Amino acid sequence: MTAGRRPESDWTVSYFGRVYGEVYRRHLLSPERTRQEAEFAKRVLGLTPGGRVLDLAAGFGRHARLLAREYWVVALDRNREYLATARKGLRGAPGRRLAPVAADMRALPFGAAGFDAVLLLFNSFGYFHAEPCDDTPAAGISHREVWRLPRVFYERNLVGADHGVYRLGALGRAAEARAGASASATADPNMIILDGAARVLRPGGGFLMEQPNPRPVLAAVAEHPRRHFSVGRFSVEEEFRYDPARRVLENRTVFRGPDITETAQYRLRLYTRDELVRALRQRGLRVVAVYGGYDGERYRAGDSECILVHAVRR
Ligand SMILES: C[S@@+](CC[C@H](N)C(=O)[O-])C[C@H]1O[C@@H](n2cnc3c(N)ncnc32)[C@H](O)[C@@H]1O
């Protein structure tokens, strides 16, 4: 899409467009990196063959595709084109085991306790903000919409018969309540995603979440508020601004390709390790470990690559 065609408030749709998909999938996120991340997830989550995994904000399914070699995987994302890529070319058992679900991660269309593990990887949390905009939880969700997994999931009793039915009743009311509450300074509209993850995990099931590590990110932004790089056929110009009052990192990116220029932006709420740990505990998750990267080193606030939290549903 070209500059200005989508409203800024809907950045979670406009930023994750075709060019982002191409630049990140083809150039910035290497297969080796993705393999390392998927192996790490398998190891720390202690998944057993045939386990049921929900990959939240799965994007083009780079983790989901690998995990579907051994597990039943639901790849959930709002971008249908990314989901089509996630499924593309997968044959045999992995093809049957990967179910793409187009939905909003703030209103999960699944029954309680249906998954052995939930993933929320690569900075996919912190997208929603308390100030008025159309980021509210119910935005873009049709109240009557029903998502179903492929039949094999029901036939093999991997999920209950009602799995995939989006019931507006309880979920819609919760979403509306949160949207209302978000007007207050303390409410955080992102927390509904953790509520949902905790709800769909079975007791003992594992949650893995990867977020940016604020200190090094903000140091880098302070030093280089603008950066420019080229990958493949694209040049990428990024400009950053941090709003300390709202704790939001704002980015404006211009992607230039041979026949396209896309201007997009994102607004990411940053969290400290302690804030994430507290939020997970409040939702009945026990934090097992906090890592600073996918080679399993311990998290260090000053210089870790990311905050990688492993928690277990009580
Ligand atoms: C940074 S990408 C991460 C993708 C993937 N986890 C990975 O590691 O490559 C974030 C993804 O979140 C999706 N997304 C944004 N808002 C969403 C929402 N409300 N519900 C579901 N997916 C959403 C975007 O479409 C995008 O694919």
The ligand as an SDF file (V2000), in Angstrom:
LIG
                    3D

 27 29  0  0  0  0  0  0  0  0999 V2000
    6.3510   -8.7120   14.2970 C   0  0  0  0  0  0  0  0  0  0  0  0
    5.2400   -9.7710   13.4570 S   0  0  0  0  0  0  0  0  0  0  0  0
    5.6890  -11.2900   14.2210 C   0  0  0  0  0  0  0  0  0  0  0  0
    5.3650  -12.4990   13.3900 C   0  0  0  0  0  0  0  0  0  0  0  0
    5.8830  -13.8340   13.9000 C   0  0  0  0  0  0  0  0  0  0  0  0
    5.5830  -14.0830   15.2930 N   0  0  0  0  0  0  0  0  0  0  0  0
    7.3670  -13.9840   13.6400 C   0  0  0  0  0  0  0  0  0  0  0  0
    8.1070  -14.2850   14.5770 O   0  0  0  0  0  0  0  0  0  0  0  0
    7.7860  -13.8350   12.4870 O   0  0  0  0  0  0  0  0  0  0  0  0
    3.6990   -9.3800   14.2180 C   0  0  0  0  0  0  0  0  0  0  0  0
    2.4810  -10.0350   13.5880 C   0  0  0  0  0  0  0  0  0  0  0  0
    1.3430   -9.6570   14.3720 O   0  0  0  0  0  0  0  0  0  0  0  0
    0.2160   -9.6160   13.5040 C   0  0  0  0  0  0  0  0  0  0  0  0
   -0.8320   -8.8620   14.2020 N   0  0  0  0  0  0  0  0  0  0  0  0
   -0.8630   -7.5510   14.4800 C   0  0  0  0  0  0  0  0  0  0  0  0
   -1.9620   -7.2390   15.1700 N   0  0  0  0  0  0  0  0  0  0  0  0
   -2.6430   -8.3910   15.3430 C   0  0  0  0  0  0  0  0  0  0  0  0
   -3.8580   -8.7210   16.0070 C   0  0  0  0  0  0  0  0  0  0  0  0
   -4.5800   -7.8100   16.6400 N   0  0  0  0  0  0  0  0  0  0  0  0
   -4.2400  -10.0110   16.0120 N   0  0  0  0  0  0  0  0  0  0  0  0
   -3.5200  -10.9580   15.3710 C   0  0  0  0  0  0  0  0  0  0  0  0
   -2.3630  -10.7070   14.7250 N   0  0  0  0  0  0  0  0  0  0  0  0
   -1.9310   -9.4410   14.7200 C   0  0  0  0  0  0  0  0  0  0  0  0
    0.7570   -8.9990   12.2430 C   0  0  0  0  0  0  0  0  0  0  0  0
   -0.0620   -9.2560   11.1320 O   0  0  0  0  0  0  0  0  0  0  0  0
    2.1490   -9.6400   12.1700 C   0  0  0  0  0  0  0  0  0  0  0  0
    2.1060  -10.7840   11.3620 O   0  0  0  0  0  0  0  0  0  0  0  0
  1  2  1  0
  2  3  1  0
  2 10  1  0
  3  4  1  0
  4  5  1  0
  5  6  1  0
  5  7  1  0
  7  8  2  0
  7  9  1  0
 10 11  1  0
 11 12  1  0
 11 26  1  0
 12 13  1  0
 13 14  1  0
 13 24  1  0
 14 15  1  0
 14 23  1  0
 15 16  2  0
 16 17  1  0
 17 18  1  0
 17 23  2  0
 18 19  1  0
 18 20  2  0
 20 21  1  0
 21 22  2  0
 22 23  1  0
 24 25  1  0
 24 26  1  0
 26 27  1  0
M  CHG  2   2   1   9  -1
M  END
$$$$
